C-alpha cells in the first residue's frame, strides 16, 4: 500500500476529483468569451492574471491518470526536491507530496497567485497529513521562483498559465539536475514551450505523453 491509496489522502483526492468533473465553465466573464478568445487569453504572457482570476473557484486539476503518473515518476526517480507551477486546489500537490512521503521525505515548492486557492490547497494538504513536505509560495511565479530555489531540482511540474511555461522553465533551468523530469500539463496550449524542449540538442529529451501531457528529461 502507498500513501496515495491510503486514508486520508485517497478520500481527499476522490472528493477533489469528483468536484473537478462536475464544475461548469458558465462563469461570468468567461462564458461570454469565444473559443478563440479563451485560447488567446490562456496563452497570453500579459493577461493571464485577469483570465485565471476569473477561474479562482474552478478546480483546474490534473486528471486522475496524470496525478497517478506524477506519483509514479516521482517515486521511480526517488525525487526529494520538486517544484510545482500552479497549485490550484492541490490535486497535483497531493500526488507529489505523497510520493515524497513514500520516498522518505523531501521538499515540494508550489506556487500559486490566487490567494483563495492557496488557502484551500493548504487546508487539503493539512487534512492529508502532508503539509510538512510542502512550501507554499503565494504570488506570481515569475517573482516567487526568481530566487531561493534549491540547487538541485529532481522534478518540475508546469500546470499554471500556459503562456508562462517557457519563462518558468528558463527561471529554474540552471537548477534542474541531469536526469530531472519536467511534466507540462496541457502543453499543447504552449507551442513556444514545446518548441523549446523538443529542439534537437537543446538540453532535453521530450515526448508527448497522453493527449495533453509533455514529458521531458534534462540531459544538458
N, C-alpha and C positions, 0 to 999 in steps of 0.2 A: 504494500500500500504506500501511497505517496501523500505528501501534504496536500497536493492538488485535489485528490479524490476523497479526502477525509473531511469530517466536520472540524471546524465550521466553514472552511474555505469552499467546499463543494456546494453547500447550500447557498452561500452568499453569491457565488458565481451563477448558480441556477436562477436566482431572483433577478440579478442584473441582466443576464442574457435574455430572460423572458421579457423584461421591460424593454430591452433594445428591439426585440422583434415586434412589439406591439405599438411603438410610438409612430406617429404620422408626421409628415412634413407640412402640415397645414398650420404653419406658424406665421403670424403677422410679419410682413416684411420679407418673408421667404416664399410663401405660397403664390405670391403675385409675380414672382420672377420667372422669366422664360428659362428653359433648359440651358440655352446658350449663355444667358447672363449668370446663372448659377455656376456654370462651368468656369466662366471668366473670373468670377469672384473667388472661387475655390482655388484657382491657380495664381491669383494676384499676390504680388510681393508687397503691396502698399495698402490694400483694402481688406486684408484678411481679418483684422481685429473687429471691424464692424460686422462682417459677414458671420464669423464664428460667434461673435457676441450675441447675435440673434438666435444662435443654436445653443445657448447656455443651458437650456433644460433638456437638450437631446443627448441621449447616451453616447452616440457616435463610437460605439465599441467595436473592437475586433470581433470577428466571428469566433464561435466555439472552436472551430477547426484551426484557425490562426492562433488562438490562445494556446491550444494544445501544442501546436508547432513551436511557439515561443518557449514553452516549458521544456519541450524535448531538446531543442537546440541549446538552451542554457545549461541543461543537465549534461548533455553529451560533451560539451567543451569544458565542463567544470567551471563555469563562469563565476567570478567573485565580484566583478565590477561591471555594472550595467548602467547605461544612460538611456532614458526614455524621453522623447519629444512628443508631448501630447498626452496628458494624464486622463482627461475627461473624468468619468466616474470611477476609474481604477480597475477596469476589467483586465487589461493587459498588465497593469501593475501587479495585480494579484497573481497572475500566472508567473510573472518573472520573479516576484518575491518568494513564491512557493518553491521555485527552482533553487533560489539562493539558499532557502532554509534546508532543502534536501541536499544541497552541495556542501552543507556545513557552515553556512553563513556568508556574509558579503555585504555589499553596498549597492543600492539602486538609487540613482539620482533621477527624479522625474520632474518635469517642468510643465506648467500649465498657466496660461494668463488669465483664465476666468476664475475669480475668487470663489464663487459658489461651487464650482466643480472641485476645486481644491478641498473645500470643506467636506463635500460628500465623499471624495476619494479617501481622505484621511479617516473618516468615520468607518468606511468599509475596510480599510487596512487594519484599524484598531480592532474591529469586530472579528476579523480573520486571525488576529494574533500575529500579524506580520509587520506591524508598524515599525518595529525596532530595526528593520532592514532597509527602510525607505527614507530618503531625504527628499522632502518636497521643496521645490523652488517655484514660488509664485511670481509670475510676470512674463514678459516677452522672452522667449528662449534666446533670442539674439543678444540679450543682456544677461540672462541668468546662467547661460553656458559660456559666457565670454571669458570667465576666469574661474579659478578654484575647481578645475576639472581634474580628476585623477590622472596620473601619469600613464597608466596602462589600462585602457578600456577593453574589456573582453567582448562586449556586445552593445550594439546601438539599435534602438527601435525608433523609427520615424513614423509617427502617426498623428501629426499636428497639421498645421496649414501646409497644404501640398506645395505651394509656390516657394516655401522656405526650405524644402528638402536639400537642395544643393548648398544653401548657405549654412545650414546646421551641420551638414557633413563636413564642409570646409572648416567650420569652427572647431570641431573636435578631432579632425583628421590626424593631426600630429600626435594624438594620444591613443589612437587605435593600434593595438599591438598587432604584429604579424599573425595572421590567422583569425583575427577578430571578425565577428559576423555582424552584418548590417541587414536589418529587415525593414523594408519600406512597405507599409500598408497603403493600398490604393495608389500604387506607384504609377499607374497609367495616367494619373492626373498631374504628373510632374515630369514632362518629357525632358526637361533640362537635366533633371536628376538621372533619368535613365541613360541619357547620352553620356553623362559623366562616368557612371560606374561600368558602362558597357564599352567604353573606349579601350581599344587594344593597347596593352602596355601602359594603362593609366593607373595601375596600382591596385586593381580589383579584378576578381573573377566574379561574374554576375550572371544569374539566370532567373527567368520568371518562374515563380513557384505558385502554382494555382492561378486562378483567374485574375487576382488583383494584388499579389504579393511579389516583390522582388527580393531575392536572397543574394547577398553579395558577401565576399570574403576579402579582407585586406591582405594583399600579398606584397606590397611595397613598403 
